[in-house]
């Protein structure tokens, strides 16, 4: 993870933005030598947010399995997805 002083963003916003897009990970900004903010490109944020949401859904599914919830087979899952897609088209 990159660490930069907060003055970096004020002195060269375009260069800082380019850095965030190139390294594709959060950048820690410091203030008075202490970590203050974390900045990342919008695309990096979207991917991170999607991973968090997916992990949350997987945790729910794992809990349901552990509690003995009935599982669906592949064909039934695909049928449900197709029905939802077709209903959205109407």
Buried (B, 14 or more C-beta within 10 A) or exposed (E): EEEBBBEBBEEEEEEBEEBBEEBEEBBEBBEEEEEEEEBBBEEBEEEEEEEEEEEEEEEEEEEEEEEEEEEEEEEEEEEEEEEEEEEEEE
